[in-house]
Amino acid sequence: MGDLFIWILSFFILIALIVLLVYQLMCLADLEFDYINPYDSSSRINSVVLPEFVVQGILCLFYLLTGHWIMALISAPYLYYNVRLYAQRPHLVDVTEIFNLLHREKKRRLFKLAYLVVLLFFDIFWMIWSAIEDDDD
C-alpha cells in the first residue's frame, strides 16, 4: 500500500509541474496576443521558473530515495536540462528580448510539457500496477 501512496504523491508533483508550465505558456500566449506587456509577462514567467526547477529536482530525488530507478532515469534528462539552463542563465526571460525569442521560448516549454505528460502517463501506469498488485495480496 505504501508504493501506491508514493505514486499518488509523485502524480501530484507532476501535476504541479504541468500547472507551472501551462502558466508560463499562458503568459507567453498573452504576450503574443498583446493582452499583457513584456515587463509583466517576463516577471511572471521568471517568478515561476526557479520553483519549477526545484520541484523537478525534488521529484527526481524522490524517485531515487524511494527506489524507483526507472522513473529516476526517465526524469534525469529533464533535470539535467534544467540544471544546464540554470548554470548558463538562459532560463530567465529578458524583457528586452522577449519578442525576439517568443517562438523559441514557447517551443521550449511545449517540449517540456510533452516530456512531463509522458512522465505522467508512466506514473499513472505504475500507480495502476501498484493498485492491482496490492489487490492480489
Phi, psi and chi 1 to 4 in degrees:
 res  aa     phi    psi   chi1   chi2   chi3   chi4
   1 MET       -  -28.5 -165.0   66.8  169.2      -
   2 GLY   -65.7  -34.7      -      -      -      -
   3 ASP   -65.4  -35.6 -149.3   27.4      -      -
   4 LEU   -64.5  -40.2 -178.7   63.2      -      -
   5 PHE   -66.9  -33.0  -71.4  123.0      -      -
   6 ILE   -64.2  -43.9  -70.5  170.5      -      -
   7 TRP   -68.4  -35.6  -69.5  116.6      -      -
   8 ILE   -66.3  -42.0  -69.5  172.4      -      -
   9 LEU   -63.7  -42.9 -176.7   61.3      -      -
  10 SER   -67.8  -29.5   67.0      -      -      -
  11 PHE   -61.5  -46.2  173.1   79.5      -      -
  12 PHE   -69.1  -32.3  -73.7  118.8      -      -
  13 ILE   -66.2  -42.2  -67.1  172.1      -      -
  14 LEU   -65.1  -37.7  -79.7  168.4      -      -
  15 ILE   -63.5  -39.7  -67.8  -64.4      -      -
  16 ALA   -62.8  -41.2      -      -      -      -
  17 LEU   -64.1  -40.5  -79.8  169.2      -      -
  18 ILE   -65.4  -39.5  -71.0  172.5      -      -
  19 VAL   -63.1  -41.5  165.6      -      -      -
  20 LEU   -62.5  -41.1  -73.0  172.5      -      -
  21 LEU   -69.8  -38.6  -83.9  172.7      -      -
  22 VAL   -65.4  -37.4  167.7      -      -      -
  23 TYR   -60.8  -43.6  176.8   74.0      -      -
  24 GLN   -64.2  -41.2  -67.4  174.5   32.7      -
  25 LEU   -65.3  -36.1  -77.4  168.3      -      -
  26 MET   -66.3  -39.4  -75.7  175.3   34.5      -
  27 CYS   -63.3  -41.3  -71.9      -      -      -
  28 LEU   -67.4  -38.4  -70.4  170.6      -      -
  29 ALA   -68.1  -39.3      -      -      -      -
  30 ASP   -61.9  -38.0  -74.1  -12.7      -      -
  31 LEU   -67.3  -41.0  178.2   68.0      -      -
  32 GLU   -64.1  -37.6 -175.6  177.2   22.0      -
  33 PHE   -91.6    9.4  -66.7  117.3      -      -
  34 ASP    64.0   36.0 -152.2   23.7      -      -
  35 TYR   -90.1  -15.3  -64.6  138.9      -      -
  36 ILE  -141.2  151.3 -168.2  171.1      -      -
  37 ASN   -83.8  161.7   63.7   37.5      -      -
  38 PRO   -61.8  -35.4  -20.5   28.0      -      -
  39 TYR   -65.5  -47.6  177.8   77.4      -      -
  40 ASP   -64.6  -40.9  -72.9  -21.6      -      -
  41 SER   -63.3  -47.1 -179.2      -      -      -
  42 SER   -68.1  -36.1   62.2      -      -      -
  43 SER   -69.4  -36.3   65.3      -      -      -
  44 ARG   -67.7  -42.3  -72.2  178.7 -174.8  178.9
  45 ILE   -67.0  -45.0  -68.4  170.8      -      -
  46 ASN   -65.0  -25.5  -71.6  -19.3      -      -
  47 SER   -75.1  -19.9   67.9      -      -      -
  48 VAL  -109.8   -2.6  -64.5      -      -      -
  49 VAL   -69.4  -47.9  167.9      -      -      -
  50 LEU   -64.5  -43.4 -169.7   59.0      -      -
  51 PRO   -59.5  -34.3  -27.2   34.8      -      -
  52 GLU   -62.2  -45.1  173.4 -156.9  -16.4      -
  53 PHE   -63.7  -41.6  -70.5   -0.3      -      -
  54 VAL   -66.6  -43.9  169.6      -      -      -
  55 VAL   -64.4  -38.4  170.1      -      -      -
  56 GLN   -65.0  -40.7  173.3   58.7   30.3      -
  57 GLY   -63.6  -40.2      -      -      -      -
  58 ILE   -64.1  -40.7  -71.0  170.1      -      -
  59 LEU   -63.3  -44.8 -179.4   66.2      -      -
  60 CYS   -64.8  -41.8 -164.4      -      -      -
  61 LEU   -64.9  -38.7 -176.3   66.5      -      -
  62 PHE   -60.3  -44.1  179.0   72.0      -      -
  63 TYR   -63.3  -39.4  -74.6  143.2      -      -
  64 LEU   -66.6  -43.8  -74.9  173.9      -      -
  65 LEU   -69.4  -29.3  -67.2  177.2      -      -
  66 THR   -89.4   -2.9   57.0      -      -      -
  67 GLY    84.0   19.4      -      -      -      -
  68 HIS   -95.6   80.8  -64.3   98.7      -      -
  69 TRP   -68.7  -35.5  -54.6  108.0      -      -
  70 ILE   -64.9  -46.3  -65.2  171.7      -      -
  71 MET   -67.0  -34.0  -73.4  -61.5  -74.6      -
  72 ALA   -65.1  -41.0      -      -      -      -
  73 LEU   -68.9  -34.3  -73.9  174.3      -      -
  74 ILE   -70.4  -35.6  -67.6  172.2      -      -
  75 SER   -87.5   -8.2   63.9      -      -      -
  76 ALA   -64.6  -40.8      -      -      -      -
  77 PRO   -61.4  -37.4  -23.4   31.9      -      -
  78 TYR   -65.5  -40.9 -177.2   67.0      -      -
  79 LEU   -65.8  -41.7 -179.8   66.0      -      -
  80 TYR   -61.2  -42.1  171.1   74.0      -      -
  81 TYR   -61.7  -43.7  178.8   71.8      -      -
  82 ASN   -65.3  -40.3  -75.2  -17.1      -      -
  83 VAL   -65.3  -40.6  168.3      -      -      -
  84 ARG   -64.8  -41.8 -168.2  173.7   58.1  102.1
  85 LEU   -62.3  -42.5  -81.4  179.5      -      -
  86 TYR   -66.2  -38.8 -175.9   76.7      -      -
  87 ALA   -70.1  -35.1      -      -      -      -
  88 GLN   -90.8   -7.9  -65.3  174.1   -7.5      -
  89 ARG    70.1   15.9  -67.9  -82.3 -172.5 -141.3
  90 PRO   -87.0    7.7   31.7  -35.2      -      -
  91 HIS   -74.7  -22.2   66.5  -76.0      -      -
  92 LEU   -86.4  138.6  -62.8  174.8      -      -
  93 VAL   -87.8  125.0  178.0      -      -      -
  94 ASP   -86.2  131.0 -174.6   19.7      -      -
  95 VAL   -65.1  -30.1   69.3      -      -      -
  96 THR   -81.0  -22.1   59.4      -      -      -
  97 GLU  -110.8    7.0  -68.2  -68.6  -37.6      -
  98 ILE   -65.3  -35.4 -165.9  164.9      -      -
  99 PHE   -71.2  -34.7  -80.2  116.0      -      -
 100 ASN   -70.3  -31.0  -63.4  -23.0      -      -
 101 LEU  -104.1   11.0  -57.0  174.9      -      -
 102 LEU   -60.4  -46.7 -174.5   64.0      -      -
 103 HIS   -63.5  -43.5 -179.2   68.1      -      -
 104 ARG   -65.6  -40.8 -172.0 -178.4   67.8  127.1
 105 GLU   -65.7  -40.5  -67.5  -68.0  -28.7      -
 106 LYS   -65.7  -41.6  -78.5  176.8   54.3  177.4
 107 LYS   -64.7  -41.6 -171.9 -170.9  -60.8 -173.7
 108 ARG   -60.5  -43.7 -179.6 -172.0  -38.0  171.7
 109 ARG   -72.5  -31.7  -79.0  161.7  179.0   82.0
 110 LEU   -67.8  -38.2  -76.7  172.1      -      -
 111 PHE   -64.7  -41.3  -77.9  130.8      -      -
 112 LYS   -61.9  -41.9  -77.3 -177.6  169.9 -174.4
 113 LEU   -63.2  -43.0 -175.0   64.0      -      -
 114 ALA   -62.3  -41.3      -      -      -      -
 115 TYR   -63.2  -41.7 -164.8   82.4      -      -
 116 LEU   -69.1  -33.1  -74.6  177.1      -      -
 117 VAL   -66.5  -38.7  167.7      -      -      -
 118 VAL   -63.4  -44.1  168.7      -      -      -
 119 LEU   -60.8  -38.4  -83.9  176.4      -      -
 120 LEU   -64.2  -40.5 -174.7   68.4      -      -
 121 PHE   -64.9  -40.8  -77.4  130.6      -      -
 122 PHE   -61.2  -42.0  -79.4  130.1      -      -
 123 ASP   -62.8  -44.2 -172.7   83.1      -      -
 124 ILE   -63.9  -39.9  -69.5  170.5      -      -
 125 PHE   -60.1  -48.2  170.0   77.8      -      -
 126 TRP   -69.1  -29.9  -73.1  111.7      -      -
 127 MET   -66.0  -45.5 -172.4 -174.6  -32.9      -
 128 ILE   -65.6  -40.5  -67.1  169.9      -      -
 129 TRP   -60.2  -42.7 -175.3  -86.4      -      -
 130 SER   -66.2  -39.9  -63.5      -      -      -
 131 ALA   -65.4  -41.5      -      -      -      -
 132 ILE   -68.1  -39.0  -69.2  172.1      -      -
 133 GLU   -65.0  -37.0 -165.0  173.6   77.2      -
 134 ASP   -69.0  -33.4  -75.9  -17.1      -      -
 135 ASP   -68.7  -30.7  -74.9  -15.5      -      -
 136 ASP   -71.5  -27.3  -69.9  -18.8      -      -
 137 ASP   -79.6      -  -68.3  -22.9      -      -
